[in-house]
């Protein structure tokens, strides 16, 4: 028999719970004994969610819901009764999208609005929306050499100049803008996080930030050569690239996470992050 959740528990919903970032968030929330998690997944099949069900405390405090962010009813069912929501799910297409405007951009905006509407209806206390620094740095009017901060927003026309990546750039930019417009219209407490890498402090933001805020999450810029050299020093037995392309120092995009750090957030040293990554890859058999 499953043990009941703690008497003082708080129920939160994590959309796209089976994804890389979201599954780490679920693991973190389960490590805090006061959270019960409603996780949305596109497929309830055992094989798809084995990594979630294997997490410590999952049997007692993780409930999975089959939901698609484009299906309002399924999203509302997962969010009903929740105190908070982490919107991590992103549009997924099989193969190259034939119509990026619909398949990627409109889907991201509609999915985000469905999550926000369902959260508002359920009287959720706070929603954390995962955006990206791509919604920040495509801004031609930002002062040259100045680190990007939360006041910078990517320009739609500039995003469209990148034929390969513009659907992703615009999906994040427009969805995040819609989130803040929804917050202004309804008074909902919505916080967005713009990570540069998939290492977002989502639970920390949920518990410690002010209402309707935007936070960039990016540590000190690193050259590819720095990452490779550090990796070599930690794990010299593996093969590493001998040639690679470096970005000029002047072109290296820099971000300011001062606002996030004022909440007390601290970044882990690169060496620690790399060591944990290597150990994970070795444990999974990806590196041998």
N, C-alpha and C positions, 0 to 999 in steps of 0.2 A: 504494500500500500504506500502511495506517495505521501510524504510528510506535508503538512499544511504550511503555507508561506508564513513568514514572521508576522506577528500581529500588527506591526507598524510598517508593513511593506507598502511600496509605491509601485503601481503598475505602469510600465512604459511600453510603447510600441516601437519596434525597429523595422523599417521597411527594407525589403531586399536582404533579409537576414542571412541568406546563404552566401552572399558575396564576400570578397576578401576583406574589405574594410569593415563591413557590417558584422561579419562573424567574429572578428577581433573585438568589436564593440560589445557584442553579446557576451563574449567570454569575460570581458572586464566587468560588465554589469552583474553577471552571475557571481563574480568574486566578492561583490558587495552584498551582504546578506539581506538588505532591505529592498531589493528590486525583484519584481516579477516581470518577466518579459513576454510580450506578445510579438512574435516574429512573423513577418509576412514572407512567403516564398511562392514561386510560380508553380512549383510541383511538390506535392507532399510525399512523393516516392522515397522509400528508405534510402536508396543509393544516393540521391541528391542531397540528403540532409544528415547523413551519418556523422559528418564532422561536428554538426551542431548538437546532435543527441549524445555525442560522446563527451561533451564538455562537462566539467564538474558542476554539480547542482542543477544540470539541465532537467533531470527527471522531476525535480521538485518545483522548479521556478521558470521553466521555458515552455511556452505553448506556441505551436506553429499554426498559422492560418494560410490557406491557399488564397492568394490575392494578386490582382493585377492593378497597378496604379491607375490604369485607364478605366477600370471597372469600379465606379464609385461605391456600389453596394458592398463589394468584397473588402474594400479599404475601410469603409465605415464599420463593418463588423469587427475587424481587427482592432480598430482604435476605440471602439465603445468601451467605456469604463476605465480608460487610461488617464493617468495624471500628466504624462509627458509623451512626446513623440520625437523620434530621430528619423528624419527622412533621408535615407541613404540610397535607396533604389534609383537606378538610372535606366534609360531605355536600352533594350538589347535587341539587336537584329541578327538574323542568321545570314552571314555574308555581307557584302557591300550593299548599303541601302540604295534602292532605286530612286527614291524621292526623299532626300535628306530633310527637306523643309517639313515634311509630314512625319517621316519615320523617326527622326531624331529630335528636331527642334520643337515642333508642335507637341509631340508626345511628352517631352520633358516638362514643358510648361503646363499642359493639361494634367499630367500626373501629379505635379507639385500642387496645383490648385485643388485637385481632388483630395489630396492628403490634408491640405489646410482647411478646406470646407468641412471635411469629416471631423477634424480636430476641433474646429469651432463649434460644430454641432454637439460634440461630446464634452464641451467645456474643459478641454485640455488646458493645463496651466502654462505649458511652455512647449514650443516646437523648435527643434534644432534642424536646420536644413544644411546639408552638405553641398557646398558649391565648389569652387576651385579658383586658383590664382589666374586661370585663363579668363575669368570674369573681371580681372583687375588690370592685367598688364598690356592689353591691346588698346592702349590709350595714347594717341599721337600727341596729345596736348600736355602730357605730363612732363615736368621739367627734366631735361636731360641730366643724367647722373644722380638724380634724386631717388632714394629708395621708394618704391610704391607702398602706399599705406591704404587704409580702408576707405579713404575719400576718392580713390581712383576707380573708375568703372570702364570696362572695355567698350570701345566704340563699334557699333554694328557694322559700319562701312569698312572699318579697318579689319574686323574679323573676316569679312567676306573676301578680302584679298587673298586669304590663305585657302586655296581651293581644297586642299587635302583635309585641313582641320577645322574649317569654319563651322561645320555642323555642331561639333563638340563645343567649340568656343561660344557659339551663340546659344546652344541649349543651356549651358551653365549661366551665361550672362542674363538671358531673358527670364529664365526660371527664378533666378535670385531676385531680379527686379520685381517680378510679379509677387514674390513672397513679401517684400517690403511694402509694396502697394496694398496688398491684402492686410498687412498689419496696420497700416495707416487707416484703412477703411473700417476695420473691425475692432481695432484696439487690442488684437491678439498679441501675446508675447512671443515673438519670433526672433530667433538668433541664427545667423548664418556663420559658417566656418569655411574659410578658403584655404585649404591645404595645398602646398606645393608638391608634396609627396604623400603617399597613402600612409600617413602616420598621424591621424587626427585626434586631438584631445577632446573627443565629443562628450564623454561623461563629465569631464571637468568643466566644460563650457555649460552644460546643462545645469550643474550644481552651483556654479560660482559667478556666472556672468550677469550683467544687467539686462533689462528687457530690450527687445528690438535693437540688437546690436549686430555689428559685422566684425569678424576677427580673421586676420591673416595668420596662417600657421606655417612659417617657413624659417628654418634655422639659417646659419651663416652660409652663403654661397660656397660651393665646393667645386673645384676643377675635377674633371674626370680622372686626370693623372693623380690627384690626391687620393681619390677613392681607390684606384687600382693599387697605388703604392702602399696604402694602409692595409688593403686586403692581402697583398703579398706578404707584408710583415706579420700578419696574424695567421695566415694559412698559406705558407710558401709552397706546399706540395701540389697545388692546383695550377692549371694552365691559364694564363692571362693574355689579353690582347697585346700584341707588340706595337701595333699602330692604331691610332684613333684620332679623331678630329677634335681639337680644342676650340672653345668659343673665346674670342678676344676678350680681354679684361674689360674693355670699354663697352662690349656688347652684352656682358654678363648681367642678366636681369637680377636686380636686388630688391628685396622686400623688407619692410619693417614690421616686426611682430611685437613692437613695444606695447601696443594696446593689450595684447594677449598676456604679455609678461607682467603687466601691472596687476593682473588677476592672481599672480603668484605662479603662473605656469613657467616651467623651466624645460629647456630642451636637453635631451640626452646627448652625451658625447658621440661623435660619429663612430669611434672605435667600438663603443658598446652596442650601437645599432648594427654595425656590420657583423660583430661577433654573434649576436643573437640571430641575425639573418642566416649566416653560414651554418650555425648549429641546427637551425630549423631545416635548411635545405639538405644537410647531411642526414638528419633524422628521417626525412621523408624519402631519402634515396635519390634526390634530384642531383646531388653532388656525391661522387664516390671517389 
